[in-house]
Every structure is written in structure tokens, then in C-alpha cells.
């Protein structure tokens, strides 16, 4: 790449924030064009795509920027804490077993779909899955089970090169959002799909009332003190997560060097795990009430900044030069979809649980509330809660998937 036009990270961050602001502004407009546009093109996809144009046009060179490092090391752990602090395990149980079954079905579909995809193409088109392809696919697993945070974790843990990561991010975004588009389209025919599944969707109405009551009981206009508490919790936990990682990795390296075979000596891995654990622990304390003043919204804002920094690393021309990788992606997502539909048919789960369960995996915290609110605005927190589960299990599930793909790839 020639010398980029813009090299100042502060300027690049300003442009990225301008892009995010415009996307959110236009997606909220009550205008026929924008309503129709975002009906077919998810806002999340736009938040990935527009920053990638900066790289494609030569305006910036992501390899010279420290923004991804900043977002992944500081905003990412804070986001994990603020997203997981809102987990209400009692409420998750009250959602009923079908909701959780569909969520974990989606997770298992991705965990098994990755190695099965490699196994298929290893016998049909071995060149496509040769070399470090499996490593790149671990970043997709992180994204599809959890989200951008877990994707970044897999990049660091499995030491995925920037070039391969750029291609895999493109596969992840395009394939994932095509499926997201189908899920959104399915909302309009929910009753038809429920009849095909022979599902009783009456529980969704009860769920709506519960969530409306829950929102009303905790929501309030945040004061400056409230916002500072949210930031305190997020970044204090991030600081201690860094400290824990810095202490733990040398200890494990000296005493358990064999853990390197399982990518468990990565400082970034322990940073993410410790931050997530802090969030889960704090969810059992009064600090979980910070959700009422927007803790998870702040966390999602951090995730969107991470999304933009990942997007600026995306190679939008990759689909032209690497069509085989997209074939891998579509094959992989098919395993996820088939398993979801089979299990939903067996347990007679409503389409709502399929859509939100799938999006909580493939789309994460940024997309699951969007899908849930398509059914009813009061159900948006359900998407958040399920997506938070994705963040909690995302790192662990993606690691297992990565190890399976490494084993299958040989």
C-alpha cells in the first residue's frame, strides 16, 4: 500500500466515530428510504463495511494504527464486564428451557460445524483448508459464538496473522449478516413458521409482560455519578484483569509450559477470561443495578467502537480473490441453521427462540437486541441477556472449536 493520506490515530478515531454516529442517526430516522435500506441491510453490517472503505481507498493503513490495540485491550475487557454484569441467571431460567436449548443448540452447531466443514473440504478440496486456514477460522468461531470481543481473543490466542484475519473478518461479516437478513425477514412470517414448527408461542406474550415490568423497575435517567460508577466498574475491572493476566501468565509458563500446546499461555486470553469472570461475579451483587442506568448500553457502545476498528481492517475485495473462503463460511453456517431447525422441530420451539438464540451466537450483543425488538421493543433485553450468555461462553466455546479444527486439520 502507498503512504496513506491519514496517519493520525486521533483523526482516524474521529472519522470512525463520525461513521458510527451517522449510521445510528440514519437507522433511527422515520424516513421511507432509510427504513427500507436498514430493513435489507443491517446497521451492524454498515458499521463494519464503511470503515473498510477507508482502507480500500488508501485513506488509512490499519497496520500503522494503534486503534485496534486500544479497543481490544482497554474497551473490549470493559465491555465484557459491563455486558456480563447485567446477567440475571434467575431471569434466564424464567425464560424457559426452550430459549436456553435453542441458544446452546446454536453454539453447538457452530462448534461442530467448523471441524465438520474442514473435514468435508479436506476430502473434497484439501488445498482450501491447508496451512493456517483453521487458525483463521477460529476467529470466526469466536465471533459466531460470542461476538467481536471473543473474535479478537481468538486472533490473539491462536496468533492469527493480520492478512488472514482480514480475510476471515470479511467472511464472518458477510456470511453472518446474510443469515441475519434471513432471520429479520422471518419475523414478518413468524406465525406461519410457528405453525410449521407446531410451536406454542403464548409464552412469548408472558415474556413481553415480564420484560416490560423489569424495564420499568430498574430504568431511570442516569446522573453523572451513575455514569462515573459505570465507567469505574468497567475500567477498574479491566485494570485488575490486566494485572491478573500479567501475574498469571509468567506463573503458568514456568510451572505448566505444556499449556502452550492448547494456546493457554496467551496474556490476552486470560485478560478476556478474567474480565468476563469479574462481570459474572458482580452480577450477583448490587452493582448489577447499574444496568438500570445503562451499563450494557455503555458496553455495547464500546463494542461498536471495536466493530469499527475491526471493520477498518476488513478487506472488502477478499470475496473476489478468495471465493473458496466464503464457500467454507456458507457451509459452516448451514450446519448451524440445520441443527437449529431440527432441534426446534423436535422441542416445538417458537421462531422467536430460534431467531434470538441464533443471533445471540452469530450476531452477538450488537445484533441480538435488534432481532428481539423486531418482535416487540420490550423483548430487546431478552436479546441482550442471551447475547451476554454468548460473551460468557464465547471464549470457551471458540477455544474448544479451535482445538477440534486443529485436530481435524491435522
N, C-alpha and C positions, 0 to 999 in steps of 0.2 A: 504494500500500500504506500502511496506517496504521502508526503507530510500532510497531516490533517489540517483543516482550516482552523479548528478549535481544539486547543490543548489544555486550557484551564479547567480543572475539575469543577470549580465553583460555577463557571459558566455552563458547563455540561449539566450539572445538577439543576441549575435554574431552568434549562431547556426541558429536562425530564419532568420537573415539577409542573412546568407550563403545559406539557403534553398531558400529564395525568389530570391536571385541573380542567383542561378543555374537554377531555373525554368524559369526565364526571359531569361537567356542566351540560354538554350536549346530550348525554344519555338521560339527563333529568328534565330536558325540555319537553313541553307538551306541544310538539310540532310534528305534523304528519311525516315529514321526511325523516327526521331523526328517530321517531318512534318505529317507523318501518325499517330503517337502517339497523338499529340495535335489536330489532326483532330477529333479523337474519345474521347479524354479525355481533357476537357477544362483546360487551365492553372490555372484558378481560383480554380477548384476542387483540383488540385495538391497542391496549396498553402494552402488549408485547410487540406488536407489529410496528407501530410508529417509531419507537426508539431504534428499531433495526434499520430504518431508512437512513438514520444518521451515519451508520457505519457503511451501508451500501453506497451512499453518495460521496463518501470520503470526507464528510464533515468532521468526524471524530475517528480516533483509533482506540478502541476499547483496551487494547493491550498496553497502552500508555496511561490508562486511567486507573485511579485507586478507588473509584466509586463502588465497584462491586465488592472489593475487600471491605470497605467501610460498612456497606449494607449487610454483608454476610456475617461480619464479626461483631458488629455492635447492634444494628437494628434487628437482625434476624433472631438472636437469642432473646432480646427484649420482647419481640413479637411473640415468640413461643411462650414466654412467661405470661404475657397479657392475654393470649388466646386460651391457654390451658387453665388460667386462674378462674375462668368462668365455667369450667366443667362442674356440672351438678350431677354426680353419679346417681343420686336418687331420682332426679328427673329423667335421666337416661333410661333407668329401669322402668319408670312410669310410661315411657313411650311405647312399651310393649316389646315382646321378644321379636316380633316380625321386623321392626325397624332395625334392631341390632343385628339380626340374622342377615338382612339384606346388606347392611353396611359391611359386615365381615365377609359375606359372600363376595362382594366386590373386591375386597382386599385379597382374598384367597385367589380370585380369578386373575388378578394381576401378578401375584406371587408365583402362581403356577404357569400363567400364560407366557411369561418371559422365558423360562427354561424350555417350555414346550415349543415355543417359536424357534429358538436356537436349534433344538433337536430336529425339528422339521426341515429347516433350511440347511442344516449340517449334512443331511442326506440328499437334499434336492439341489441346493446351490451353496456348497461349502465355502466358496470364496466370499460370500456375502457376510458370513459370521466368523470369518477367520480373524486372527490377530486380536486386537484390543476392542473389537466390537462389543463384546459382552460387558466390558468396563463402561463403555458409553451408555449401554442400556441400563446400567444401574442408576444413572441419573434420571432416566425416565421412570424407573420403578419408584424412586424417591418422590418424584413429582406426582405420579398417579396414585400412590398410596397415601401420601401426606400432602405435599404442596411444595412451593418454591423453597421453603426453608429446608425441607428434607432432601430436595434435589441438590441444593448447594452442599449439604452434608455429604451426600454420596460422591459428589465431584471431588471433594477433598479426601474422603476416606479411601476411595479406590483410585486416587491420583489420576483422574481423567484429564487428558491434555486439553488445552483451550480450543484447538482446532476441532477435535472430535466432539467436545462439549457443545460447541457452536452448532454443529450439525444435529446433535441429539436434542438440543433445546428446540430447534426448528421442528423436528419430528414430533416431539412432545406437544408443542403448542398447536400445530396444525391438526394432527390426528385427534388430540384431546378435544379441541374446540369444535371439530366437525361432529364428534359424538355429542358434545354439549348442545350443538344446534339441533340434533335429532331429539334430545331429551326435552328441550324447550318446545319444539314442535308437538311433542306428545302430550303436553299439558292441555292443549286445545281439545284433545280426544280422550281425555282421562277416563270418562265414563265408559267409552267403548272398550278401552284397554282393560279396565277393571272387570267388565263383563266377560271378556276373553279369559282373564285370569281367574274368574269366578270369585273375585275378592269382595269382602265386605268393607267398604270404605267409611262406615259410620264412625269408626274410632277416630277418623281424621277430624270430624266435627267436634268431638270431645277434646281433641288435641288443640284445636283452634281456641276454644274457650279457656283451656288451661294456660296457654301461652299468652293470651290477652290479659288474663289475670296476673300472670307472672310479670309481664312487662309493666303493667300499671303499678305493681307493688314495689318495684325497685328503681324505676326510671325517675330521674329528676334532673333539673338543669345543673350542670357541673359548675362549681365555683373554681376560682384559681387554685384554692387549696386542694380541691378534689383532683384537678389536673396534675398538680405537682405530686400528689400522692401516687397517682397512676404512673407518672414518669419515674418517681422514686423506686417503686416496686420493680418496674421493668428494668431499669438500668442498674439498680443495686444488685438484683439477681444476676444480671449479665456480668457485672464485675466479679461477683463471687463465683460464677460459673467459670470465668477465665482463670481465677485463682485456683479453683479446684482442678481444672484441666492442667494447669501448669505444674501443680504438685503431683497429680495422679500419674501423668504420662511418664515422667522420669522413673517413678517408683515401679510402675508396671514394666517398663523397658529393662530395668535392672533385675527384677525378680521373676518376670514372666515373659521373656523375649519371644516365646513361641506364639504369643498373641498376635505378633506381626503377620503370621500366616492368615489370620482372619481379619486383618485391617483394623484391629482393635487398639492400636497404639497411635492412632491419629488424635492429635490435640483437638482438632475441630470436632471430631466425633464426640468426644467427651464433653466439649463445650455445649453442644446441642443436647446431649442426654442430660447433663446436669441442669441446664436451663429448663428443659421440659419437666424434669423431676421437681424442681423448685415450684413451678406453676401448679403441678398436680397436688403437691403438699399444701400449698397456700389455698387451694380450692376448698380445703376443709376448715379454713379459718374465716374470721370476719372480713378478711381482706377480699374475699370473693364478692363482697357487696360493692366493690369498685366497678363491677360490671354495670351497675346502675348509673354510673357517671361516664360510661363509655370506654372501659378498659379494652374490650375486644375490638371496638371501633378504632382505637388508637393502634392496637396490634395489627389490624387489617391495613391501616394506613402505612405502617412500616412495611408490611408485606408487599403492598403495591409499589413502594419505592424499590424494594428488592426486585419485583417483577420488571420494573423499568430498566434496572441495571442489568438484569439477565437478558432482557429484550435487546438492549443495545449491543450485546454480544452475539445475537442471533444472526445467522447467515441465511437471508431470505432466498438466496439463489440455490440453496442446498437441494431443494426438491428437484431442480433441473439437473444438477450434476450428480445427485445421489438418490435416484428414484428407488433403488433397492432398499435403502434405509426406511423409506416410507412404507414399502411393502412389509417390512418387519413390523413397523408400528401398527399398521392396519390389521395384520394377522394377530398381533398381540391383543389389541383391543377387542377383537372378535371373541377371543376366549373369555374375556371379562364379560361381554354382553351375553353370550350364550349361557354362561353359568348363572348370571343374574336372572335371566328369563326362566331357566329350568327350575331354579330354587323357588322363584316367585310363584310359578305354576304349582309346584308341589305344596307350598305352605299357604297358597292363596293370598299373597301379599298385595296390597293396593299399589297402583302405579306410583303414588307419592313416595312410598318407601323405596321403590326401585330407583326413581329419579334422584332423590336426595341421597340415598345410600351410594349410588354410583358417583354422583358429583362430589360428595364428601371425600371420595377417593381421588378421582381423576381431576376434579376441579379445585378441591381444597377450600380453604376458608374464604377465598375471594368469590368463588362461584356457587357454593352450596346455599348460602343465604339467598342468592339471586334466584336459583331454581325453586327453593322453598317458597319464596314470596310470590312466585308466579302462580302458585296455588292459592295463597292467601297471605297478605302482608304480615299477619300475626304469626305466621309459621316460620318467618325468617330466622328467629332464634333457634329453631329446630335444626335448620341447616348449619348454623354456627356450632351448635353443640356436637352434631355429628362430624362436622369438619374438624373440630378440635380433637375428637377421637382419632381422626386421621393423623393429626400432628403428633398425638401421643404415641400411636403405634407405627407411624410412618417410617421413622428411622429404623426401628427394629424389623419391621416387615420388609423394607427395602434391603436391609443387610442380609436377611435370610434369602431373599430373592437373588441378590447379588452372588451370594455363595453358591446357590443352586446353579445359576447361569455359568459361574466359573467352573463348576464341576462338570456340567454338561458340555461346555465348550472344550474341555479337556486341556 
